[in-house]
Amino acid sequence: AVVSTQSTGDDLKELLLELQNIGSSDFFEARPHLTRFNDKDMMENVAMNMDSAEDAITNLPGTKTRFGRPNWVKDFVDIGEKHPNTDIGVFFCGPAVLSESLDKSCTLANTQLEEAATGSMFFYNKENF
């Protein structure tokens, strides 16, 4: 999940918690990214809870929010290496520019994973409302 503000992320929190609790630990992996960080109280909360097992922003156990823009290819390759011989879905709904970037990143990650012979492959899915 990539969100620009914490309030936007709050809307996703319930869904992410439900997905994280479905099935095995291999079913769903969240790597939230916060691209803007303007709230002083939130900064203090994050700083005080950096070593907590629960994320200070999302409250998702075992997950840490990353700050700034994601490096999609690196993240996808890391996930593919962590889950060998797995078909991995990427689901997106949003602006066309970001959709194109994610689609290209899946293709680049698939090329790297194929070279590394992991057997993992990303499948990009987009939805427009």
C-alpha positions as CSV (number, residue, x, y, z in Angstrom):
1,A,0.0,0.0,0.0
2,V,1.3,3.4,-0.9
3,V,-0.4,6.4,0.7
4,S,0.4,10.1,0.9
5,T,-1.0,10.7,4.4
6,Q,-1.7,8.7,7.5
7,S,-5.5,9.5,7.2
8,T,-5.5,7.9,3.8
9,G,-3.8,4.9,5.2
10,D,-6.3,4.6,8.0
11,D,-8.9,3.8,5.4
12,L,-6.8,0.7,4.4
13,K,-5.9,-0.4,7.9
14,E,-9.0,-2.6,8.5
15,L,-8.7,-4.3,5.1
16,L,-5.0,-4.9,5.6
17,L,-5.6,-6.4,9.0
18,E,-8.2,-8.8,7.6
19,L,-6.0,-9.9,4.7
20,Q,-3.1,-10.5,7.0
21,N,-5.2,-12.8,9.1
22,I,-6.4,-15.0,6.2
23,G,-4.8,-18.4,5.8
24,S,-1.1,-18.9,6.2
25,S,1.6,-16.3,6.6
26,D,2.5,-16.7,2.9
27,F,-1.0,-15.6,1.8
28,F,-0.5,-11.8,2.2
29,E,2.5,-9.6,2.8
30,A,2.0,-5.8,3.4
31,R,4.8,-3.3,2.8
32,P,3.2,0.0,3.5
33,H,4.9,3.2,2.3
34,L,4.2,6.7,3.5
35,T,5.2,9.3,1.0
36,R,4.4,12.4,3.1
37,F,5.3,12.9,6.7
38,N,4.1,16.4,8.0
39,D,2.6,15.7,11.4
40,K,5.0,16.4,14.3
41,D,3.0,14.2,16.8
42,M,3.1,11.3,14.3
43,M,6.9,11.7,13.9
44,E,7.4,11.6,17.7
45,N,5.1,8.5,17.9
46,V,7.1,6.7,15.1
47,A,10.4,7.6,16.8
48,M,9.3,6.3,20.2
49,N,7.9,3.0,18.7
50,M,10.6,2.1,16.1
51,D,11.6,-1.1,18.0
52,S,8.0,-2.2,18.6
53,A,6.8,-5.5,17.0
54,E,3.7,-3.6,15.8
55,D,3.9,-0.8,13.3
56,A,3.5,2.6,14.8
57,I,1.4,3.9,11.9
58,T,-0.7,0.9,10.7
59,N,-0.6,-1.2,13.9
60,L,0.0,-4.2,11.7
61,P,2.1,-6.8,13.5
62,G,5.3,-7.8,11.9
63,T,5.2,-4.9,9.4
64,K,7.1,-1.6,9.3
65,T,6.0,1.4,7.3
66,R,8.7,2.6,4.9
67,F,9.0,6.3,4.3
68,G,9.4,7.9,0.8
69,R,8.7,6.4,-2.6
70,P,9.0,2.7,-3.0
71,N,11.6,1.0,-5.2
72,W,9.0,-1.4,-6.7
73,V,11.5,-3.6,-8.6
74,K,13.6,-4.2,-5.5
75,D,10.6,-4.9,-3.4
76,F,9.1,-7.3,-5.9
77,V,12.4,-9.1,-6.3
78,D,12.8,-9.4,-2.5
79,I,9.2,-10.8,-2.3
80,G,9.8,-13.2,-5.2
81,E,13.0,-14.5,-3.6
82,K,11.3,-14.9,-0.2
83,H,8.5,-16.9,-1.9
84,P,10.1,-19.2,-4.5
85,N,8.0,-21.1,-7.0
86,T,5.0,-18.8,-6.4
87,D,2.6,-16.9,-8.6
88,I,2.2,-13.4,-7.0
89,G,-0.6,-11.0,-7.7
90,V,-0.2,-7.2,-7.7
91,F,-3.5,-5.4,-7.5
92,F,-3.9,-1.7,-8.2
93,C,-6.5,0.9,-8.6
94,G,-5.4,4.4,-9.2
95,P,-3.8,6.9,-11.6
96,A,-2.6,5.7,-15.0
97,V,1.0,7.0,-14.5
98,L,1.4,4.8,-11.4
99,S,-0.3,1.9,-13.1
100,E,2.2,2.0,-15.9
101,S,5.1,2.2,-13.4
102,L,3.8,-0.8,-11.5
103,D,3.3,-2.8,-14.7
104,K,6.8,-2.1,-15.9
105,S,8.2,-2.9,-12.4
106,C,6.5,-6.3,-12.4
107,T,8.0,-7.1,-15.8
108,L,11.5,-6.0,-14.7
109,A,11.2,-8.0,-11.5
110,N,10.1,-11.1,-13.5
111,T,13.1,-10.8,-15.7
112,Q,15.4,-10.7,-12.6
113,L,13.6,-13.5,-10.9
114,E,13.8,-15.6,-14.1
115,E,17.6,-15.0,-14.3
116,A,17.8,-16.0,-10.6
117,A,15.7,-19.2,-11.3
118,T,13.4,-18.6,-8.4
119,G,10.3,-19.9,-10.2
120,S,8.3,-16.9,-8.9
121,M,6.3,-14.7,-11.2
122,F,4.4,-11.4,-10.7
123,F,1.0,-10.9,-12.3
124,Y,-0.2,-7.3,-12.6
125,N,-3.9,-6.6,-12.2
126,K,-5.5,-3.2,-12.4
127,E,-9.1,-2.0,-11.8
128,N,-10.7,1.2,-12.9
129,F,-13.8,2.6,-11.2
